[in-house]
Amino acid sequence: MSVGRRVTSDHQLARLLQIGIVLEEVVEARAHHHYQSLADDERELDEEIEELLEHAAEESAEHRDRLEGIIADLDAESIPFEDIETLVEAQYGSTKPEDFDGVLYDQLCNEETAYKFYDDLIDAIEASEAEFSVDREHLVRLLTEIREEEAEGVESVTRIMETRE
């Protein structure tokens, strides 16, 4: 999802943060979907994958809370959530969890997508000279923390994949 070269207003920042919330919802929903599909297959759940999926879901919920906190502090009207979901669906809706070669590949894709989104958003905020109604340093620090947690997720999935080759 293209963030743009720079963020120029509270309104645009709120929209982008709402996109981040929806992306986090996608990660959480897919983690729950995979967990349930593995359980429904009556296969013994692999403890390592089970922990990975649980962690991804919990982390996504926490990221959403943090992003919602920033949005609440912005001096901007909220964009209808349906509009944001439509934007995310247009970008990511063509792929479903079943489209990937397994749980780990899907999880890797989700983690990488979120990482790239936050990386682009941080770059766009840092390239901007706009004044926001939230503290820029706090905003960048929070987004950097979230991005790093997504990077750790990518590394965790990659490590598991490498041990199963």
Disulfide bonds with the S-S distance in Angstrom:
none
